[in-house]
């Protein structure tokens, strides 16, 4: 996904997963804000840019621009693209025919907000999902169109997810990892999970430059880990021109420095806890986004560090330890440690931008972009490339 799309320079973007009760990811919601509300935006150009990044996986488009939304309703939408509309547009009589046409062609329509009592039941029935912010859902139950699913938006913690499912949501748009992990008062010290210990040990041995034979012996203690490592390295996202056939072959091709990044990826995605799937989804995309944002940096070492910084930025939630303790046993570069433990250093502004994108906050997006002196087009291209690459790895 290397195309350039100028329309991305006119928008601020954010995203969140659509997570079901089993914590499986069913779709990605891409939220787009016009940086200039009076701008004339090209719906066809937007679709071209987006479809490049989501050639197959389900995508919910949440566009905060009335003119662009109206134009999108008139477009031929790919089968994997779903469209979210606020109630004020869904009840606009001038759009009724466009809504019927889109639904007739199989487009999944989502209604955002409680439908008014006066809404035509036939029109309401065109919507397959009803999206309510969690605060709005707390005000009481809502009558759903027949066969429609209730979706909650705005979740920011694991407790929010649990509450949404108790309130009847079939899926939640949001992130279950607000803030840093803090152990409960009096909670016993937790250790790195046994099934992740091999990865941590291997990272330490690679960091110390031990010979290949010692590294192979460590890896052989967990055959499934070796298989997953080779699968990652042979994926399209890795971009190697030859197939990696063994761990020794991988080290010969990559060297120790590049190998550390892929061990970091394994550590951040190896949890068997189903409730951690949205967190692992976020961690992979954070790492890839940070790496994409670092593409202009001359040193490959800095790009790899940025990848690890984003990837590890949720390890505290996954391993249930604060970073100050966690990074005593997991080797990371000093600049990564500064960002994760002290919230300082050269990588912290990039993490601030990632948080703004995940929170779908146009105000924070602008502030973080200005602090880094990055333009929206550069940021949004990086985001779409990261989302595309993540899908290739999963």
C-alpha positions in Angstrom: 0.0 0.0 0.0 2.2 2.8 -1.3 -0.3 5.1 -3.1 -0.5 8.8 -2.2 -3.9 10.3 -1.7 -4.1 14.1 -1.3 -7.5 14.0 0.4 -5.8 12.6 3.5 -4.3 16.0 4.0 -7.8 17.5 4.6 -8.8 15.1 7.4 -7.9 14.1 10.9 -8.3 10.4 11.4 -8.9 8.1 14.4 -9.8 4.5 14.7 -11.1 1.8 17.1 -11.9 -1.9 16.8 -15.4 -3.4 16.9 -15.2 -6.0 19.6 -17.7 -8.8 20.4 -18.4 -10.5 23.7 -15.7 -13.1 23.0 -13.3 -10.2 22.5 -12.9 -11.0 18.8 -12.3 -8.1 16.5 -15.1 -7.9 13.9 -14.3 -4.7 12.1 -12.3 -1.5 12.3 -14.1 1.9 12.8 -12.3 4.7 11.0 -13.4 8.1 12.2 -12.7 11.1 9.9 -12.9 14.8 10.8 -12.6 17.6 8.2 -9.8 19.9 9.3 -11.7 22.7 7.6 -15.5 22.2 8.0 -16.2 24.3 5.0 -13.9 22.3 2.7 -15.3 20.5 -0.4 -14.2 16.9 0.1 -14.2 14.3 -2.7 -16.0 11.1 -1.6 -14.6 9.1 -4.5 -11.0 10.0 -3.6 -11.7 9.1 0.0 -13.0 5.7 -0.9 -10.0 5.1 -3.1 -7.6 5.9 -0.3 -9.5 3.8 2.2 -10.0 0.8 0.0 -6.3 0.6 -0.6 -5.8 0.1 3.1 -8.8 -2.2 3.7 -8.9 -4.4 0.6 -10.9 -7.1 2.4 -11.4 -6.6 6.2 -14.6 -5.1 7.5 -14.4 -1.3 7.8 -17.0 1.1 9.4 -16.7 4.6 8.1 -17.7 7.3 10.6 -17.4 10.6 8.8 -17.9 13.8 10.8 -18.7 15.9 7.7 -22.3 16.2 6.5 -21.4 17.0 2.8 -19.0 14.1 2.6 -21.5 11.7 4.2 -24.2 12.7 1.7 -21.8 12.1 -1.2 -20.7 8.7 0.2 -24.3 7.6 0.2 -24.4 8.2 -3.6 -21.2 6.2 -4.2 -20.8 2.5 -5.0 -19.4 1.2 -1.8 -17.2 -2.0 -1.6 -18.9 -4.9 0.1 -16.6 -4.7 3.2 -17.3 -0.9 3.8 -20.1 -0.1 6.3 -21.4 3.4 6.8 -22.3 5.1 10.1 -24.9 7.9 10.0 -26.1 10.2 12.8 -29.8 10.3 13.5 -30.2 13.8 12.1 -29.1 12.6 8.7 -30.8 9.3 8.9 -34.1 11.1 9.4 -33.6 13.6 6.6 -36.4 13.0 4.1 -34.2 14.0 1.2 -31.9 11.0 1.9 -34.5 8.4 2.2 -34.1 7.1 -1.4 -30.3 7.0 -1.1 -30.6 5.0 2.1 -32.9 2.5 0.5 -30.7 2.2 -2.5 -27.6 1.6 -0.3 -29.4 -1.0 1.8 -30.8 -2.7 -1.3 -27.2 -3.1 -2.6 -26.1 -4.8 0.6 -24.3 -1.9 2.4 -24.4 -2.4 6.2 -25.8 0.9 7.6 -25.2 1.9 11.3 -27.5 4.5 13.0 -25.6 6.6 15.6 -27.8 7.8 18.4 -31.3 7.0 19.7 -33.8 7.0 16.9 -36.6 9.5 17.5 -40.1 8.1 18.1 -41.3 9.8 14.9 -38.8 7.9 12.7 -40.4 5.9 9.9 -40.2 2.2 11.0 -39.5 1.1 7.4 -36.6 3.6 7.3 -35.3 2.5 10.7 -35.4 -1.1 9.5 -32.7 -0.3 7.0 -30.1 0.0 9.7 -28.4 -3.2 10.8 -26.6 -1.8 13.8 -27.6 0.9 16.4 -24.6 2.8 17.9 -24.9 4.4 21.3 -22.3 6.1 23.4 -21.9 4.3 26.7 -23.1 7.4 28.6 -26.2 7.5 26.4 -26.8 3.8 26.9 -26.8 4.2 30.6 -30.0 6.4 30.3 -32.1 3.3 29.7 -32.9 0.6 27.1 -33.7 1.5 23.5 -36.1 -0.1 21.0 -34.0 -1.8 18.3 -35.0 -2.3 14.7 -35.9 -6.0 14.0 -32.7 -8.0 13.6 -30.4 -5.1 14.4 -27.4 -5.4 16.8 -26.8 -2.9 19.6 -23.3 -1.5 19.6 -21.8 0.8 22.2 -19.1 3.3 21.5 -16.7 5.3 23.6 -15.4 2.5 25.9 -12.1 3.4 27.5 -11.5 0.5 30.0 -12.1 -3.2 30.6 -14.8 -2.1 33.1 -16.5 -0.1 30.4 -16.6 -3.2 28.1 -18.0 -5.4 30.9 -20.7 -2.8 31.6 -21.6 -2.5 27.9 -22.1 -6.2 27.6 -24.2 -6.2 30.8 -26.4 -3.5 29.2 -27.1 -5.7 26.2 -24.5 -4.6 23.7 -23.6 -7.2 21.1 -20.4 -5.4 20.3 -18.3 -2.4 21.6 -16.3 0.2 19.7 -13.4 1.3 21.9 -10.3 0.4 23.8 -10.1 -1.6 27.1 -6.9 0.0 28.3 -7.3 3.6 29.4 -4.3 5.0 31.3 -1.4 3.0 32.8 -1.9 -0.3 34.6 -2.0 0.1 38.3 -2.1 -3.0 40.5 -4.8 -3.1 43.1 -3.7 -2.1 46.6 -2.3 -5.1 48.4 -2.3 -7.3 45.3 0.5 -9.9 45.2 3.4 -9.3 42.9 2.6 -10.9 39.5 5.3 -12.5 37.4 5.6 -12.7 33.6 3.3 -15.5 32.5 5.0 -18.9 32.2 4.2 -19.2 28.4 5.9 -15.9 27.8 9.1 -16.6 29.8 10.8 -18.2 26.8 10.4 -15.0 24.8 11.7 -12.8 27.6 14.7 -15.1 28.1 15.4 -15.2 24.4 15.2 -11.4 24.2 17.7 -11.1 27.0 20.1 -13.6 25.3 19.9 -11.8 22.0 20.5 -8.5 23.9 23.6 -10.0 25.4 24.8 -11.3 22.0 24.9 -15.0 22.9 25.8 -17.4 20.1 23.2 -18.9 17.8 23.5 -22.4 19.4 22.4 -21.1 22.8 19.6 -19.1 21.2 18.3 -22.2 19.3 18.4 -24.3 22.5 16.2 -21.7 24.3 13.8 -21.5 21.4 13.4 -25.3 21.2 11.8 -25.3 24.6 8.7 -23.8 22.9 8.1 -25.3 19.4 4.9 -23.2 18.9 6.9 -20.1 19.5 9.4 -21.1 16.9 6.6 -21.8 14.4 5.0 -18.4 15.1 8.3 -16.5 14.7 8.9 -18.1 11.3 5.3 -17.4 10.2 5.8 -13.7 11.1 9.1 -13.6 9.2 7.6 -15.2 6.1 4.5 -12.9 6.0 4.0 -10.4 3.3 4.3 -7.6 5.9 7.9 -8.6 6.6 8.9 -8.2 3.0 11.8 -10.7 2.7 12.7 -11.9 -0.8 13.5 -15.4 0.3 11.6 -17.9 2.6 13.1 -18.2 6.1 13.4 -21.9 6.8 14.9 -22.0 10.3 15.8 -19.8 13.3 19.5 -19.9 12.4 18.6 -18.8 8.8 16.5 -15.9 10.3 19.5 -14.7 12.4 21.8 -14.9 9.3 19.3 -12.8 7.3 18.4 -10.3 10.0 21.1 -10.0 12.5 20.5 -9.6 16.2 19.3 -6.0 16.1 16.4 -6.8 13.7 15.7 -10.1 15.4 14.9 -8.2 18.7 12.1 -6.4 17.0 10.3 -9.6 16.0 10.8 -11.1 19.4 9.2 -8.0 20.8 6.3 -8.6 18.4 5.9 -12.1 19.7 5.9 -11.0 23.3 3.2 -8.4 22.6 0.9 -10.8 20.8 1.5 -14.1 22.5 -1.0 -13.9 25.4 -3.5 -16.7 25.5 -5.9 -14.6 27.5 -8.9 -13.9 25.3 -9.8 -10.7 27.1 -6.4 -9.3 25.9 -7.2 -9.6 22.2 -8.3 -6.0 21.7 -5.1 -4.9 23.6 -2.9 -7.0 21.4 -4.7 -5.6 18.4 -3.9 -2.1 19.6 -0.3 -2.9 20.5 0.6 -4.3 17.0 -0.9 -1.2 15.3 0.8 1.1 17.7 4.1 -0.4 16.9 3.6 -0.3 13.1 2.2 3.2 13.3 5.2 4.4 15.3 7.5 2.8 12.7 5.7 4.4 9.8 5.9 7.8 11.5 9.7 7.2 11.8 10.2 6.5 8.1 11.9 9.8 7.7 14.5 9.1 10.3 17.9 8.2 8.8 18.9 5.5 11.2 17.2 2.1 11.0 18.0 1.6 14.7 15.6 4.5 15.5 12.8 3.1 13.4 13.2 -0.3 15.1 13.1 1.4 18.5 10.0 3.4 17.6 8.4 0.1 16.6 9.3 -1.5 19.9 8.1 1.6 21.9 4.7 1.5 20.4 4.4 -2.3 20.6 5.5 -2.4 24.2 3.3 0.6 25.3 0.6 -1.8 26.4 2.7 -4.5 27.9 1.7 -3.2 31.4 -1.9 -4.1 30.7 -1.1 -7.5 29.0 1.3 -8.6 31.7 -0.4 -6.8 34.6 2.7 -5.1 35.9 3.6 -1.4 36.0 6.4 -0.5 33.5 8.9 0.4 36.3 8.8 -3.2 37.4 8.2 -4.9 34.1 11.2 -3.4 32.3 13.6 -4.6 35.0 13.3 -8.1 33.4 12.7 -7.2 29.7 15.5 -5.4 27.9 14.6 -2.3 26.0 16.6 0.7 24.6 17.0 3.6 26.9 14.8 5.9 24.8 12.0 3.4 25.0 12.4 3.1 28.7 12.1 6.9 29.1 8.9 7.0 27.1 7.2 4.0 28.9 8.4 4.6 32.5 9.1 8.3 32.7 6.8 9.5 29.9 9.7 11.7 28.6 12.2 11.5 25.8 12.1 11.8 22.0 9.5 9.1 21.5 6.9 10.4 23.9 5.4 13.0 21.5 4.8 10.2 19.0 3.0 8.2 21.7 0.8 11.3 22.4 -0.1 11.3 18.7 -1.0 7.6 18.8 -3.2 8.2 21.8 -5.0 11.1 20.0 -5.7 8.8 17.0 -7.0 6.0 19.2 -9.2 8.4 21.2 -10.6 9.9 17.9 -10.0 13.4 19.2 -9.4 16.0 16.5 -8.2 18.5 19.1 -5.5 16.3 20.5 -4.7 15.2 17.0 -4.0 18.8 16.0 -1.9 19.5 19.1 0.2 16.3 18.7 0.7 16.9 15.0 1.8 20.5 15.6 4.2 19.4 18.3 5.9 17.0 15.9 5.6 19.4 12.9 3.9 16.7 10.9 1.1 17.3 8.4 -2.2 15.4 8.3 -1.4 13.8 5.0 1.8 12.3 6.3 0.2 11.1 9.5 -2.9 9.6 7.8 -0.9 7.8 5.2 1.3 6.3 8.0 -1.9 5.2 9.8 -3.4 3.5 6.8 -0.2 1.8 6.0 0.1 0.6 9.6 -3.5 -0.8 9.5 -2.9 -2.5 6.2 0.4 -4.1 7.4 -1.2 -5.3 10.7 -4.0 -7.0 8.8 -1.3 -8.9 6.8 0.4 -10.1 10.0 -2.8 -11.4 11.6 
